[in-house]
Every structure is written in C-alpha cells, then in structure tokens.
Amino acid sequence: MSEQSVPTRERAADEPVVRYAVDPRAERPPGRGFKLLSSGLGSMVPVVVVLALWQGGSMAGLIDKTFFPAPSECVQALVDLFSSGELLPNVGITAQRILLGFLLGVIPATLLGIAMGRSRWVRVLIDPLIAITYPIPVVAILPLLLVIFGTGGRPIVVLAGIISFFPAVVNAMSGVLQVDERLILMARNLGAGRQQILWKIVLPGALPSIFAGIRLAAGLALLGTIAGEFLAASDGVGSMTWRYWQIYQIDNMYATLAVIAAMGFFLTTVTLRVQRRFFSWTEGQS
C-alpha cells in the first residue's frame, strides 16, 4: 500500500474541538506588590497592619486593655526595660543559652544523621532509639535534667540541645538517603574512594535537607531555652516573661514576648543568610 493510499481519519463536522485555555496570570511576571511584600522591609507590612488594627481597636475601646494593652503601651514598657538596664543582660544570657544548646544539638545530630544515611548498621541500631524518644515531650524531662545537672543554666542548655537534636538528625539522614544511588555507583566504577564519594557526591546532594533541619533546630533551640527559663531559671528573657505574668504586669510581659519574637526572627534570618552566602544553590531545594 503506497503512502498516498493510506486512509486518514477526517474530523466530522459536528465533532467538538477541544481547546485548552491558558491562564494569562501564569505568564505574567510578579508585580510590584508581590516584590514589595517579598522584600526584607516588605515582609514587615502584615505585622504593621496587625499592630495598627490592634492600636485602633484599643483606642476605640473594642479591645480589653486589661489583657491586650495597646502596642504603644507595650513599646513604652520595652523602652523602660531597656533604659533601666534590666533587659539587655537577660537577653545576653538567653542568647548564650540558645547558641550553646543549638551547637550541642545540631553538631552531633548532623554527624549522626550522615552516618545513619551511609551505614545500614548504624541506621538499624539508632533509628529505633530515635523513634522511641522523639515523641516524648522534651519539657517533661526537665525535672530529670534538674536532678542530674542541678539548677542554673546548664539544664536549660541541655534541654535546648535535646529539642534541637531531632529535626537535625532526621533531616540529615533523609538528605543522605535521597542522594541518587546511581551517582555513587558511577563514582565507584570510576575509582572514587569512600571519602571522595562522601565529600563530592553525598554531602552536596544532602545539603538542602541538612540546612532545612538546621533552620528548624534553630527555632526549636529558642523554644527549649525559653521553656526552660519559664520553669527553672531566675534570669533570662523567659524568666522575665514568667515573672511579669505572675505579678500581672501585662505590658512588660508583652514587651519581653516581643523581644523573644525578635530573637526568633533573627535566628531564622541568620541561618537563611548563611545558606544564601555559602550554599546559595541549595536554597531552592530546601
């Protein structure tokens, strides 16, 4: 049968034509509003809007000032705490505990997670222990830490280290396990050793997940430190917040809560800047 005699199917006159619509918004570049809100200063716009509504509702009598003082009163309380010299030393104490707890938890967790991802034996031995201990509320072990380490800042640092350990180890292990095994086999066939495979293939492939775990661990280190200061410290920003709640100085309590929120924002920003500065290629994957 020649090419000219090959039968072809012709569309019937009443057969509908299927046309797929294209969303014109998908082809548009981000507008000025989106670029503004995604910038560093623009990200504060929603916060400013909420504070403005809070201030207006308080001035109009729509919000009970007993429980929700106006933001202007909280700012004045924050200025008074700074000028009295009480706040800055406690901020330094809390920041030191966060940093020590973060390093105590993240460094061994990352190394252990990489080892678990590379060795089935290590994973079989350690993974059940993590699965058993991870669901335990970390604050519940604070009394045990107080018995072991006594009062003061040491049990709070250990608590922050424990609570930041789990996301770091799980993300590091997951990142290593997600590395394409074909790349490792190819490198072995080309004569690469274990250290070369680790440094050239495994770690670069696992870095996005590792950094995601580090960013989570930074926030949890702050959470563990503040929780420990609530319950077992006489200094630090968390202890100040708890004390102002006990004596019902609500404006001072909100002022210290604002400081805690600013510390959390600073931690997240620093970890993100480090990632963008030294490992910018991992940002879109984490």
C-alpha positions as CSV (number, residue, x, y, z in Angstrom):
1,M,0.0,0.0,0.0
2,S,1.5,3.3,-1.0
3,E,1.7,6.4,1.1
4,Q,-1.0,8.1,-1.0
5,S,-3.5,5.3,-0.4
6,V,-3.1,5.3,3.5
7,P,-6.5,6.1,4.9
8,T,-6.7,9.1,7.1
9,R,-9.4,10.0,9.7
10,E,-11.2,13.2,9.0
11,R,-12.9,15.1,11.7
12,A,-16.7,15.1,11.5
13,A,-18.4,18.4,11.0
14,D,-20.3,18.1,14.4
15,E,-17.3,16.8,16.3
16,P,-16.3,19.3,19.0
17,V,-12.8,20.8,19.0
18,V,-11.1,20.7,22.4
19,R,-9.1,23.8,23.2
20,Y,-7.2,24.1,26.4
21,A,-7.4,27.6,28.0
22,V,-4.2,29.1,29.2
23,D,-4.3,31.1,32.4
24,P,-3.0,34.5,31.5
25,R,-1.9,35.2,35.1
26,A,0.5,32.3,34.9
27,E,2.6,34.1,32.2
28,R,2.7,37.4,34.0
29,P,5.8,38.3,35.9
30,P,5.4,39.1,39.6
31,G,4.0,42.6,40.1
32,R,5.3,45.4,42.2
33,G,3.1,44.5,45.2
34,F,4.4,40.9,45.3
35,K,8.0,42.1,45.0
36,L,7.4,44.7,47.8
37,L,5.9,42.1,50.2
38,S,8.7,39.6,49.4
39,S,11.5,42.0,50.2
40,G,13.1,42.4,53.6
41,L,11.2,45.5,54.6
42,G,8.0,44.5,52.8
43,S,7.7,41.3,54.9
44,M,7.0,43.6,57.9
45,V,3.9,45.1,56.3
46,P,1.5,42.5,57.6
47,V,2.9,42.9,61.1
48,V,2.5,46.7,60.9
49,V,-1.1,46.3,59.7
50,V,-2.0,43.9,62.6
51,L,-0.4,46.3,65.1
52,A,-2.2,49.3,63.6
53,L,-5.6,47.4,63.9
54,W,-4.7,46.4,67.4
55,Q,-3.8,50.0,68.3
56,G,-7.0,51.4,66.7
57,G,-9.2,48.8,68.4
58,S,-7.6,49.6,71.8
59,M,-8.1,53.3,71.4
60,A,-11.8,52.8,70.3
61,G,-12.5,50.6,73.3
62,L,-13.1,47.5,71.2
63,I,-10.3,45.5,72.9
64,D,-9.9,45.0,76.6
65,K,-6.8,46.7,77.7
66,T,-6.6,44.5,80.8
67,F,-5.5,41.6,78.7
68,F,-4.4,43.3,75.5
69,P,-2.6,46.6,76.2
70,A,-2.2,48.9,73.3
71,P,1.0,48.4,71.3
72,S,2.1,51.9,72.2
73,E,2.0,51.0,75.9
74,C,4.0,47.8,75.2
75,V,6.6,49.8,73.3
76,Q,6.8,52.3,76.2
77,A,7.3,49.3,78.6
78,L,10.0,48.0,76.3
79,V,11.8,51.3,76.3
80,D,11.6,51.5,80.1
81,L,13.1,48.0,80.4
82,F,16.0,49.0,78.2
83,S,16.6,52.2,80.0
84,S,16.5,50.5,83.4
85,G,19.4,48.2,82.3
86,E,17.4,45.1,83.2
87,L,16.6,43.7,79.7
88,L,20.0,43.7,77.9
89,P,21.9,41.4,80.4
90,N,19.0,38.9,80.3
91,V,18.9,39.0,76.5
92,G,22.6,38.2,76.5
93,I,22.1,35.3,78.9
94,T,19.2,33.8,76.8
95,A,21.2,34.3,73.6
96,Q,24.2,32.4,75.0
97,R,22.0,29.5,76.1
98,I,20.3,29.3,72.7
99,L,23.7,29.3,70.9
100,L,25.2,26.6,73.2
101,G,22.1,24.5,73.1
102,F,21.9,24.8,69.3
103,L,25.6,23.8,68.8
104,L,25.2,21.0,71.4
105,G,22.2,19.5,69.5
106,V,23.0,20.2,65.8
107,I,26.6,19.2,65.5
108,P,26.3,15.6,66.8
109,A,22.9,15.3,65.2
110,T,24.2,16.2,61.7
111,L,27.2,13.8,62.0
112,L,25.0,11.0,63.3
113,G,22.4,11.6,60.6
114,I,25.0,11.4,57.9
115,A,26.3,8.2,59.4
116,M,22.8,6.7,59.6
117,G,22.3,7.6,56.0
118,R,25.5,6.0,54.9
119,S,25.5,2.9,57.1
120,R,22.6,0.4,57.4
121,W,24.1,-1.0,60.6
122,V,24.1,2.5,62.2
123,R,20.6,3.1,61.0
124,V,19.3,-0.2,62.3
125,L,20.8,0.4,65.8
126,I,20.0,4.1,66.2
127,D,16.7,4.6,64.3
128,P,14.6,2.7,66.9
129,L,16.0,4.8,69.7
130,I,15.1,8.0,67.9
131,A,11.6,6.7,67.1
132,I,11.0,5.9,70.8
133,T,12.4,9.1,72.3
134,Y,11.2,11.6,69.7
135,P,7.5,11.6,70.7
136,I,8.4,12.3,74.4
137,P,7.6,15.9,75.3
138,V,11.1,17.4,75.9
139,V,9.9,19.7,78.6
140,A,8.7,16.7,80.5
141,I,12.4,15.6,81.0
142,L,13.3,19.0,82.5
143,P,12.9,17.6,86.1
144,L,15.3,14.8,85.3
145,L,17.8,17.3,83.9
146,L,17.5,19.4,87.1
147,V,18.3,16.3,89.1
148,I,21.3,15.5,87.0
149,F,22.8,18.9,86.4
150,G,21.3,21.0,89.2
151,T,19.8,24.4,89.0
152,G,21.1,27.2,86.8
153,G,21.8,27.5,83.1
154,R,23.3,24.0,82.4
155,P,20.0,22.0,82.3
156,I,18.4,24.7,80.1
157,V,21.3,24.4,77.6
158,V,20.9,20.6,77.6
159,L,17.2,20.9,77.1
160,A,17.7,23.2,74.1
161,G,20.3,20.8,72.7
162,I,17.9,17.8,73.1
163,I,15.0,19.6,71.5
164,S,17.1,20.8,68.5
165,F,18.7,17.4,68.1
166,F,15.8,15.5,66.5
167,P,15.0,17.7,63.4
168,A,18.7,17.9,62.6
169,V,19.4,14.2,62.7
170,V,16.2,13.2,60.8
171,N,16.8,15.8,58.0
172,A,20.5,14.9,57.7
173,M,19.6,11.2,57.4
174,S,16.8,11.8,54.9
175,G,19.1,14.0,52.8
176,V,21.7,11.4,52.6
177,L,19.2,8.7,51.7
178,Q,17.7,10.8,48.9
179,V,21.1,11.0,47.1
180,D,20.9,9.3,43.7
181,E,22.5,5.8,44.2
182,R,23.4,5.7,40.5
183,L,25.8,8.6,41.0
184,I,27.5,6.7,43.9
185,L,27.8,3.6,41.8
186,M,29.2,5.6,38.8
187,A,31.8,7.2,41.1
188,R,32.8,3.8,42.5
189,N,33.2,2.4,38.9
190,L,35.5,5.4,38.2
191,G,37.7,4.5,41.2
192,A,36.4,7.1,43.7
193,G,37.1,6.2,47.4
194,R,34.7,6.4,50.3
195,Q,35.8,9.9,51.4
196,Q,35.7,11.2,47.8
197,I,32.1,9.9,47.4
198,L,31.2,11.4,50.8
199,W,32.6,14.9,50.1
200,K,31.9,15.2,46.3
201,I,28.5,13.4,46.0
202,V,26.8,12.6,49.2
203,L,27.2,15.9,51.1
204,P,26.4,18.2,48.2
205,G,23.3,16.2,47.5
206,A,22.2,16.2,51.1
207,L,22.9,19.8,51.9
208,P,19.4,21.1,51.1
209,S,17.8,18.8,53.6
210,I,20.6,19.3,56.2
211,F,20.0,23.1,56.1
212,A,16.3,22.6,56.4
213,G,17.0,20.7,59.6
214,I,19.4,23.3,60.9
215,R,16.8,26.1,60.4
216,L,14.2,24.0,62.3
217,A,16.7,23.3,65.0
218,A,17.5,27.0,65.5
219,G,13.9,27.8,66.2
220,L,13.5,24.8,68.5
221,A,16.6,25.8,70.4
222,L,15.0,29.1,71.2
223,L,11.8,27.3,72.2
224,G,13.6,24.9,74.5
225,T,15.6,27.7,76.1
226,I,12.5,29.9,76.8
227,A,10.6,26.9,78.1
228,G,13.5,26.1,80.4
229,E,13.7,29.7,81.7
230,F,10.0,29.7,82.3
231,L,10.2,26.8,84.7
232,A,13.8,26.6,86.1
233,A,15.6,29.9,85.9
234,S,15.8,33.2,87.7
235,D,17.4,35.0,84.8
236,G,17.0,35.3,81.0
237,V,14.1,36.7,79.0
238,G,11.9,33.7,79.5
239,S,12.2,34.1,83.3
240,M,11.3,37.8,83.0
241,T,8.2,37.0,81.0
242,W,7.1,34.4,83.6
243,R,7.7,36.8,86.4
244,Y,5.8,39.6,84.8
245,W,2.9,37.2,84.3
246,Q,2.9,36.2,87.9
247,I,2.8,39.9,89.1
248,Y,0.4,40.8,86.4
249,Q,2.4,43.4,84.6
250,I,0.9,42.6,81.2
251,D,2.6,45.4,79.3
252,N,6.0,44.3,80.4
253,M,5.1,40.7,79.6
254,Y,4.2,41.7,76.0
255,A,7.4,43.7,75.8
256,T,9.5,40.6,76.6
257,L,7.4,38.5,74.3
258,A,8.3,40.9,71.5
259,V,11.9,40.5,72.3
260,I,11.6,36.7,72.1
261,A,9.9,37.0,68.7
262,A,12.6,39.3,67.5
263,M,15.3,36.8,68.6
264,G,13.5,34.0,66.7
265,F,13.3,36.2,63.6
266,F,17.0,37.0,63.9
267,L,17.9,33.3,64.2
268,T,15.9,32.4,61.1
269,T,17.3,35.3,59.2
270,V,20.9,34.5,60.1
271,T,20.6,30.8,59.1
272,L,19.0,31.8,55.8
273,R,21.7,34.4,55.1
274,V,24.4,31.8,55.8
275,Q,22.8,29.4,53.4
276,R,22.5,32.1,50.7
277,R,26.0,33.3,51.2
278,F,27.9,30.0,51.2
279,F,25.4,27.5,49.7
280,S,23.1,29.6,47.5
281,W,22.4,26.7,45.2
282,T,20.6,24.7,48.0
283,E,18.0,27.4,48.7
284,G,15.5,26.5,46.1
285,Q,15.6,22.8,47.1
286,S,15.1,23.1,50.9
